[in-house]
């Protein structure tokens, strides 16, 4: 595969619009859309195609906080996603919606960081779907700045963020900013810049394993603490 191929792994919670984003970027339906509560993407799926002269290897992942699968199964599938684009992705696209940055969204980001480590943000671009919810005349950077937690998060990845609407921005709009044609071109430019910067230091499977070890230790520590609390409660009741 050519060194110019941009290897991309897409992350986000179930229902964030990851598969729809892929279809919008490629301009055709390559990824199945599922609007149910369960994750539409059950296993990682990879497609490689040219878009605007750039070859993209796009790996869609199962949703974090999938409502119907064990965490261990999710971790195993995430590892397969990294292996599919060996030696590793140049870019992580983290998909969120233009909506209130709730505790659940924060938990999704925490889980992504636990899975991949905070170093993953070095490779990250945030893409917000549901662009129709963006207030009139406002750009996505301005909207992000309205929430301190979200602003701090996006700052960690160099303020790389874009917005798209997989449904309503397909039609011609008077505001060029609110068109998928414009936003796809901008996303591709950011992917190119980040991929060029990470050509010699892509996110490898070794980095995932190192992060996974931290995740296991963290999970064991939390489980151990919970067990101690339970024991203390039982003793107190006696």
C-alpha positions as CSV (number, residue, x, y, z in Angstrom):
1,X,0.0,0.0,0.0
2,X,1.3,3.5,-0.9
3,X,2.9,5.6,1.8
4,X,0.4,8.3,0.7
5,X,-2.5,6.2,2.0
6,X,-4.1,7.9,5.0
7,X,-4.9,5.3,7.6
8,X,-7.9,6.4,9.7
9,X,-9.6,4.8,12.7
10,X,-13.0,6.3,13.7
11,X,-14.1,6.3,17.3
12,X,-17.2,7.3,19.2
13,X,-20.2,6.1,21.1
14,X,-23.1,4.1,19.6
15,X,-25.3,6.4,17.6
16,X,-22.8,9.2,17.1
17,X,-23.0,8.9,13.4
18,X,-19.6,7.2,12.6
19,X,-20.9,5.1,9.7
20,X,-22.9,8.0,8.3
21,X,-19.8,10.2,8.4
22,X,-17.9,7.6,6.4
23,X,-20.6,7.4,3.8
24,X,-20.7,11.2,3.6
25,X,-16.9,11.4,3.2
26,X,-16.8,8.7,0.5
27,X,-20.0,10.0,-1.3
28,X,-21.6,6.5,-1.4
29,X,-23.1,4.0,1.0
30,X,-20.3,1.7,2.1
31,X,-21.2,1.3,5.7
32,X,-24.5,0.1,7.1
33,X,-26.6,2.5,9.1
34,X,-28.5,1.3,12.1
35,X,-30.7,3.7,14.1
36,X,-31.5,1.3,16.9
37,X,-30.1,1.6,20.4
38,X,-27.6,-1.2,19.8
39,X,-24.4,-0.5,17.9
40,X,-24.9,-0.7,14.1
41,X,-21.2,-1.6,13.7
42,X,-20.7,-4.9,15.4
43,X,-17.2,-5.7,14.0
44,X,-14.5,-3.4,12.6
45,X,-15.0,-2.7,8.9
46,X,-12.3,-1.3,6.6
47,X,-12.6,0.4,3.2
48,X,-9.9,1.9,1.0
49,X,-10.8,4.4,-1.7
50,X,-9.7,7.6,-3.3
51,X,-11.5,10.8,-2.2
52,X,-10.6,14.0,-3.9
53,X,-7.3,12.5,-5.1
54,X,-6.3,11.2,-1.6
55,X,-6.4,7.4,-0.8
56,X,-8.1,6.8,2.5
57,X,-8.0,3.6,4.4
58,X,-11.0,4.0,6.7
59,X,-11.6,1.7,9.7
60,X,-15.1,1.9,11.3
61,X,-15.2,0.7,14.9
62,X,-18.0,-0.6,17.2
63,X,-19.5,2.0,19.4
64,X,-18.2,2.7,22.8
65,X,-20.8,2.0,25.5
66,X,-22.5,-0.4,23.1
67,X,-25.7,-1.5,24.9
68,X,-25.4,-5.2,24.1
69,X,-21.8,-6.4,24.3
70,X,-19.2,-7.2,27.0
71,X,-16.3,-4.8,27.5
72,X,-13.7,-7.5,26.8
73,X,-15.3,-8.2,23.4
74,X,-15.1,-4.5,22.6
75,X,-11.4,-4.4,23.5
76,X,-10.7,-7.4,21.3
77,X,-12.5,-5.8,18.4
78,X,-10.6,-2.5,18.9
79,X,-7.3,-4.4,18.7
80,X,-8.4,-5.9,15.4
81,X,-9.1,-2.4,14.1
82,X,-5.6,-1.3,14.8
83,X,-4.2,-4.5,13.2
84,X,-6.3,-3.9,10.1
85,X,-4.4,-0.7,9.3
86,X,-0.9,-1.9,10.2
87,X,1.6,-0.5,11.1
88,X,-1.1,1.7,12.7
89,X,-3.4,4.7,12.0
90,X,-2.1,8.1,11.2
91,X,-5.4,9.7,12.5
92,X,-8.2,9.0,15.0
93,X,-11.4,10.6,14.1
94,X,-13.4,11.0,17.3
95,X,-17.1,11.5,16.5
96,X,-19.5,13.5,18.7
97,X,-22.8,15.3,18.1
98,X,-23.5,19.0,18.2
99,X,-25.3,18.7,21.5
100,X,-24.8,19.2,25.2
101,X,-21.5,17.7,26.4
102,X,-23.0,15.4,29.0
103,X,-21.5,13.0,31.6
104,X,-22.0,10.2,29.1
105,X,-20.0,11.9,26.4
106,X,-17.3,12.6,29.0
107,X,-17.3,9.0,30.0
108,X,-16.9,7.9,26.3
109,X,-13.9,10.2,26.0
110,X,-12.5,8.8,29.3
111,X,-12.9,5.2,28.0
112,X,-11.2,6.1,24.7
113,X,-8.3,7.6,26.6
114,X,-8.2,4.5,28.9
115,X,-8.2,2.2,25.9
116,X,-5.6,4.2,23.8
117,X,-4.0,6.4,26.4
118,X,-4.1,10.2,26.3
119,X,-1.3,10.1,23.7
120,X,-4.0,9.1,21.2
121,X,-5.1,12.8,21.2
122,X,-1.9,13.6,19.4
123,X,-3.4,11.7,16.5
124,X,-7.0,12.9,17.0
125,X,-9.4,15.1,15.1
126,X,-12.9,15.8,16.5
127,X,-15.7,15.6,14.0
128,X,-19.2,16.8,15.2
129,X,-22.3,15.5,13.5
130,X,-25.8,17.0,13.5
131,X,-24.4,20.3,12.2
132,X,-28.0,21.5,11.8
133,X,-28.0,22.0,15.6
134,X,-25.1,24.5,15.2
135,X,-26.5,28.0,16.0
136,X,-26.9,30.3,12.9
137,X,-23.7,32.2,12.0
138,X,-21.6,30.2,14.5
139,X,-18.6,28.1,13.5
140,X,-17.8,24.8,15.3
141,X,-14.8,26.3,17.1
142,X,-17.0,29.0,18.6
143,X,-19.5,26.4,19.7
144,X,-16.9,24.3,21.3
145,X,-15.6,27.3,23.3
146,X,-19.0,27.7,25.0
147,X,-18.3,24.6,27.1
148,X,-15.2,24.7,29.3
149,X,-14.7,20.9,29.5
150,X,-15.2,20.5,25.7
151,X,-12.9,23.4,25.0
152,X,-10.2,21.9,27.2
153,X,-10.6,18.5,25.5
154,X,-10.3,19.9,22.0
155,X,-7.4,22.0,23.0
156,X,-5.5,18.8,23.9
157,X,-5.6,17.8,20.2
158,X,-4.5,21.2,18.8
159,X,-8.1,22.5,18.4
160,X,-8.5,20.2,15.4
161,X,-12.3,20.0,15.0
162,X,-14.9,20.0,12.2
163,X,-18.6,19.8,11.8
164,X,-20.8,18.0,9.3
165,X,-24.5,17.1,8.8
166,X,-25.0,13.7,7.2
167,X,-28.6,14.5,6.3
168,X,-29.5,18.1,6.0
169,X,-26.3,19.6,4.5
170,X,-26.5,17.4,1.3
171,X,-28.6,20.1,-0.4
172,X,-27.3,23.4,-1.7
173,X,-27.0,26.0,1.1
174,X,-26.5,29.7,0.9
175,X,-23.8,29.5,3.6
176,X,-20.9,27.6,2.1
177,X,-19.7,26.7,5.6
178,X,-22.9,24.7,6.1
179,X,-22.3,22.4,3.2
180,X,-20.9,18.9,3.3
181,X,-18.8,19.6,0.2
182,X,-17.0,22.4,2.0
183,X,-16.7,20.5,5.3
184,X,-15.4,17.2,3.7
185,X,-12.7,19.2,1.9
186,X,-11.7,20.8,5.2
187,X,-11.7,17.4,7.0
188,X,-9.5,16.0,4.3
189,X,-7.0,18.9,4.5
190,X,-6.7,18.3,8.3
191,X,-6.3,14.6,7.8
192,X,-3.5,15.3,5.3
193,X,-1.6,17.6,7.6
194,X,-1.9,15.3,10.6
195,X,-1.0,12.2,8.5
196,X,2.1,14.0,7.2
197,X,3.1,14.9,10.7
198,X,2.6,11.4,12.0
199,X,4.1,9.5,9.0
200,X,7.1,8.3,11.1
201,X,5.2,7.9,14.4
202,X,1.8,6.4,13.7
203,X,-0.2,4.8,16.5
204,X,1.1,1.3,16.6
205,X,-0.2,-1.9,18.1
206,X,2.6,-1.7,20.6
207,X,1.2,1.6,21.9
208,X,-2.2,0.0,22.2
209,X,-0.8,-2.9,24.2
210,X,0.9,-0.5,26.5
211,X,-2.3,1.5,27.0
212,X,-4.2,-1.7,27.4
213,X,-1.9,-2.7,30.3
214,X,-2.8,0.6,32.0
215,X,-6.5,0.0,31.4
216,X,-6.3,-3.5,32.9
217,X,-4.4,-2.1,36.0
218,X,-7.0,0.7,36.3
219,X,-9.9,-1.8,36.0
220,X,-8.4,-4.2,38.5
221,X,-7.7,-1.3,40.9
222,X,-11.3,-0.1,40.7
223,X,-12.7,-3.6,41.1
224,X,-10.4,-4.1,44.2
225,X,-11.5,-0.8,45.7
226,X,-15.1,-1.7,45.1
227,X,-14.6,-5.1,46.8
228,X,-13.0,-3.4,49.8
229,X,-15.8,-1.0,50.1
230,X,-18.3,-3.9,50.0
231,X,-16.4,-5.8,52.7
232,X,-16.3,-2.6,54.9
233,X,-20.1,-2.2,54.5
234,X,-20.8,-5.8,55.5
235,X,-18.5,-5.5,58.5
236,X,-20.2,-2.3,59.5
237,X,-23.6,-3.9,59.3
238,X,-22.5,-6.7,61.6
